[in-house]
Amino acid sequence: MILILTILLALAIILIAIVKFDIHPFLALFVTAILYGLLSGMSGDLIIKSISEGFGGVLGSIGLLILLGVFLGTFLEKTGGAIVIAEKILDWIGHKSVTKAMLLCGYILSIPVFGDSTFIMMNPISKSLSLKSKVPYAATTIAVALGATASHSLVPPTPGPIATAGILEADLGMVIFWGLIISLITLIPSYYFIKKVAYKIPLEPQLAKIDTEKIEKKYPSAAKSFMPVVLPLLLIILASIAKYPSQPFGDGIFTTIITFVGSPVIALLLGVFLSFTLPAKFDNKLLSSSGWIGEAILIAAPVILITGAGGVFGKMLQNSGIADLVGEGLASASWGIFLPFLIAFSLKTAQGSSTVAMITTASIIAPLLGSLGMDSESMRVFAVLATGAGAMAISHANDSFFWAVTQLSGLKISQGNKTHSLGTIIMSFTAIGLIFLITKIFY
């Protein structure tokens, strides 16, 4: 009981530090992990060991993945490749189905690109389509926001799911496979929610002056724009299938090759190389410390550090013997897949960041997977997805994405709560419901 109270105290300290005192999540997680080790009675040597193993172990497996994913997203964003993808989706679906198109645009773009950036890029398109189609601007706005939310928390190479999969040692290919299915299905209730609620909100788009320089910019082709995103995802999924005990591709040279190029680091690296073909005129300065690569490293660094601090916290929990002490109680309580969901949901709602919520939850859950009955290869995948489902909601005033949605669109705070915040709750509960059903039916 004392150890459980110590964990609760540690979580409270992390939340208060981040929310009330605006302390960086890395420092909050790292210092609190050490404090937890001291309060739980761990020896100095064991605390130091937990720090080095936790930080190095996690970053050694997923630090590169996060960095490569941000490289990929940066080149798509800077070259206009992301806009090309969005416009192609609009052509496929048709301008008459604007709400569906905006949902899918937000969804697909948020796989390689951060949700905030996706919304900022799509907002001008959202405005113009609202005017042309007579679809309420609030509807197109929330469609982009909820579409971005769906993939941001469930589909790698977004940093949150990658970090969570690494901490929980889940198969990344299967996380992508099931993450795509589950997150796409969550768009269905989101669509009807938008039609029912957002359509009723009167909101006129305010058009800015035309940026002629932007119009004249030469964007890459659709094929070039899609390839850096699609190829890595396909390679990672194929490599996961190749590793099945039934050996569906046999044990020849093809399996050897696909296993290598489909390893997450190599697959994402190939995606990054493909993204280098996107600029109309390639300049070596783009790869310099002051170019796009330098900018991407600055964006990725905080996420990587937070992930490392989460690894320290998780290793500290593991080495304190928490699994042995509370595992039996958790197992008898039948929390199962709902425990990571509830922890992530609470953390997201309390401090605003989906990535921080996912990393912290994964760090807590990792040593408890056996006790929760989730230490099999398949259940580790769904533990990652349950964490992502919880980290979707609730997006409200302490979330930077909430402010991007409301301030750029002109939605009032109350309207943002009624549409965006409530929409994330619907998506979150839909996702965990699907995860529960899938695990019961197939596993």
SVG drawing of the C-alpha trace seen along z (x, -y; Angstrom):
<svg xmlns="http://www.w3.org/2000/svg" viewBox="-28 -41 54 63">
<polyline fill="none" stroke="black" stroke-width="0.4" points="0.0,0.0 2.9,-2.4 4.4,-1.7 1.1,-2.4 0.7,-5.6 4.3,-6.6 3.4,-6.0 0.3,-8.2 2.4,-10.9 4.9,-10.7 2.2,-11.1 0.7,-14.0 4.1,-15.7 4.6,-15.3 1.2,-16.7 1.5,-19.7 5.0,-20.5 3.8,-20.5 0.4,-22.0 0.8,-24.5 4.4,-25.5 4.9,-25.0 8.1,-22.9 9.3,-21.0 8.0,-17.4 11.5,-16.0 12.7,-17.7 9.4,-16.8 9.6,-13.1 13.4,-12.8 13.5,-14.4 10.3,-12.7 11.7,-9.3 14.7,-9.9 12.5,-11.1 10.3,-8.0 13.4,-5.8 14.5,-7.4 11.0,-7.3 10.5,-3.7 13.7,-2.7 15.9,-1.8 19.6,-1.9 21.8,-4.7 23.5,-2.2 20.1,-0.8 18.8,-4.3 21.9,-5.2 21.6,-1.8 17.9,-2.5 18.7,-6.0 21.4,-4.6 19.4,-1.5 16.1,-3.4 17.4,-6.3 19.8,-4.4 17.6,-1.4 14.6,-3.3 16.5,-5.8 18.7,-3.0 15.6,-1.4 13.3,-4.3 15.3,-7.6 16.3,-7.2 12.7,-6.3 11.3,-9.5 14.1,-11.6 13.6,-10.0 9.8,-10.4 10.2,-14.1 12.7,-14.4 10.1,-12.9 7.3,-15.1 9.4,-18.3 10.3,-17.7 6.6,-16.9 5.5,-20.1 8.2,-22.4 8.0,-21.3 4.2,-21.4 4.0,-17.6 1.5,-17.5 -0.7,-19.9 -0.4,-17.8 -1.5,-14.7 -4.5,-16.7 -5.6,-18.0 -5.3,-14.5 -7.5,-13.1 -10.0,-15.8 -9.9,-14.8 -10.5,-11.2 -13.4,-11.7 -14.9,-14.7 -15.6,-18.3 -19.2,-17.4 -18.1,-15.1 -16.2,-17.9 -16.6,-16.7 -15.4,-13.2 -12.5,-14.6 -11.4,-16.9 -11.5,-14.0 -9.3,-11.9 -6.9,-14.7 -6.4,-15.5 -6.0,-11.7 -3.4,-10.9 -1.4,-14.1 -1.1,-13.6 0.6,-10.2 4.0,-11.8 3.3,-15.4 2.4,-16.8 -1.3,-17.4 -0.8,-21.2 1.1,-21.5 -1.5,-19.5 -4.2,-21.8 -2.3,-24.9 -1.6,-23.6 -5.1,-22.5 -6.9,-25.5 -6.7,-27.6 -8.1,-24.7 -10.8,-24.2 -11.8,-27.9 -12.0,-27.8 -13.9,-24.5 -16.4,-25.8 -17.1,-28.8 -17.3,-26.9 -19.4,-24.0 -21.6,-25.9 -20.6,-23.4 -20.3,-25.2 -16.7,-26.3 -17.1,-24.8 -17.7,-21.4 -14.7,-21.5 -12.5,-22.8 -13.5,-20.0 -13.3,-17.4 -9.6,-18.3 -8.9,-18.4 -10.6,-15.0 -9.0,-13.4 -5.6,-14.5 -6.4,-13.3 -7.2,-9.8 -3.9,-9.0 -1.7,-11.1 -2.3,-8.8 -2.6,-5.5 -0.4,-5.3 3.4,-5.5 5.6,-7.2 4.0,-9.8 6.4,-10.1 3.8,-9.1 2.9,-5.7 6.5,-5.0 7.8,-5.8 5.0,-3.7 5.7,-0.7 9.4,-0.9 8.8,-1.1 6.3,1.8 8.5,3.8 5.6,4.2 5.8,5.2 5.7,1.9 4.3,3.4 1.3,4.8 0.9,1.5 0.7,-0.2 -1.6,2.5 -4.2,2.5 -3.7,-1.2 -4.7,-2.0 -7.8,0.2 -9.0,-1.1 -8.3,-4.7 -10.1,-4.7 -13.2,-3.2 -13.2,-5.9 -13.7,-8.4 -17.2,-7.0 -18.9,-8.2 -16.8,-11.4 -18.4,-12.1 -21.9,-11.7 -21.0,-13.8 -19.8,-16.6 -23.0,-16.4 -25.1,-16.5 -23.2,-19.2 -20.7,-21.2 -23.0,-21.8 -25.3,-23.8 -22.5,-26.3 -22.6,-29.5 -19.0,-30.4 -17.9,-32.5 -14.3,-31.9 -12.2,-35.1 -10.1,-34.9 -6.6,-36.4 -5.0,-38.2 -3.8,-36.0 -0.2,-35.0 1.0,-35.0 4.4,-33.7 2.8,-30.6 0.5,-30.1 3.5,-30.2 5.4,-27.7 6.1,-24.4 4.9,-21.5 6.0,-17.9 3.9,-15.4 1.3,-13.3 3.3,-10.1 6.5,-11.7 4.5,-13.1 2.8,-9.8 5.8,-7.5 7.8,-8.7 4.8,-7.9 3.4,-4.8 6.6,-2.9 7.9,-2.8 4.5,-1.7 4.2,1.1 7.7,2.3 7.3,2.4 4.0,4.3 5.4,6.8 8.4,7.4 6.1,8.2 4.2,10.6 7.4,12.2 8.3,12.9 5.2,15.0 5.9,18.5 4.1,19.9 6.7,18.1 4.2,16.9 7.0,15.7 9.2,18.8 12.8,18.6 14.6,17.6 16.4,14.4 13.1,12.4 12.3,12.9 15.9,11.9 15.6,8.7 12.1,7.7 13.0,8.3 16.0,6.0 14.4,3.2 11.2,3.5 13.0,3.0 11.6,-0.3 14.9,-2.2 15.8,-1.2 12.2,-1.6 11.9,-5.1 15.4,-6.0 14.3,-5.0 11.2,-7.2 13.5,-10.1 15.7,-9.5 12.6,-9.6 11.5,-12.9 14.8,-14.4 13.4,-14.2 10.5,-16.5 12.1,-19.9 11.8,-21.4 15.5,-22.2 17.6,-20.3 20.2,-22.3 22.7,-20.6 22.1,-23.4 18.7,-21.7 20.6,-19.0 22.8,-21.3 22.4,-22.2 20.8,-25.5 18.6,-23.9 15.5,-21.8 17.3,-18.9 18.6,-21.2 15.0,-22.5 13.7,-18.9 16.3,-18.0 15.2,-20.9 11.6,-19.7 12.5,-16.1 14.9,-16.8 12.2,-17.5 10.2,-14.5 13.3,-12.2 14.3,-13.6 10.8,-13.2 10.8,-9.6 14.2,-9.0 12.9,-10.5 9.8,-8.3 12.2,-5.3 14.0,-6.3 10.6,-6.5 9.6,-3.1 12.8,-1.4 12.7,-2.9 9.2,-1.5 10.4,1.9 13.4,2.0 11.4,1.0 9.5,4.3 6.2,2.7 5.1,5.6 5.5,8.2 3.7,6.1 0.7,4.9 0.5,7.4 -1.7,9.9 -4.2,7.2 -4.4,5.8 -4.8,9.2 -7.7,10.1 -9.3,6.8 -9.4,7.7 -8.3,4.3 -6.6,5.7 -6.6,3.5 -8.5,0.8 -5.7,-0.2 -3.4,-1.8 -6.4,-3.5 -7.6,-5.0 -4.1,-6.1 -3.4,-7.7 -6.9,-9.3 -6.4,-10.8 -2.9,-12.1 -3.9,-13.6 -6.9,-15.4 -4.8,-16.7 -1.8,-18.0 -2.7,-18.3 0.1,-16.5 -0.9,-13.2 2.8,-12.3 3.6,-12.9 0.5,-11.0 1.5,-8.0 5.1,-7.9 4.3,-8.2 1.6,-5.6 3.8,-3.2 6.5,-3.6 4.1,-2.7 2.5,0.2 5.7,1.8 6.6,3.7 2.9,4.7 2.2,6.3 2.6,9.8 0.3,9.2 -2.3,7.7 -2.1,10.7 -0.7,8.5 2.8,9.8 2.2,11.8 3.4,10.4 -0.2,9.6 -1.4,8.1 1.6,5.8 0.4,4.3 -3.1,3.7 -1.6,2.3 0.1,-0.4 -3.2,-1.1 -5.2,-1.3 -2.6,-3.8 -3.1,-5.8 -6.9,-5.6 -6.7,-7.1 -4.3,-9.8 -6.8,-11.1 -8.9,-12.8 -9.8,-15.1 -8.3,-17.9 -9.3,-21.1 -7.8,-24.4 -4.5,-22.9 -3.8,-21.4 -1.9,-23.5 -3.8,-21.8 -7.1,-23.0 -5.9,-26.6 -4.7,-26.1 -8.1,-24.8 -10.1,-27.6 -7.9,-30.5 -7.2,-29.9 -10.8,-29.1 -12.5,-31.8 -14.4,-29.2 -15.4,-30.5 -14.0,-28.5 -17.4,-27.1 -17.9,-26.1 -14.5,-24.4 -15.4,-22.4 -18.8,-21.5 -17.2,-20.3 -13.5,-19.5 -13.2,-18.4 -16.4,-16.3 -15.3,-14.9 -12.0,-13.6 -14.0,-11.9 -16.2,-10.1 -13.1,-9.0 -11.3,-7.8 -14.2,-5.6 -14.9,-4.3 -11.2,-3.2 -11.0,-1.5 -14.3,0.3 -13.0,1.6 -9.7,2.7 -11.6,4.6 -13.8,6.3 -10.8,7.3 -8.9,8.7 -11.9,10.8 -12.8,12.0 -9.3,12.7 -7.1,13.1"/>
</svg>
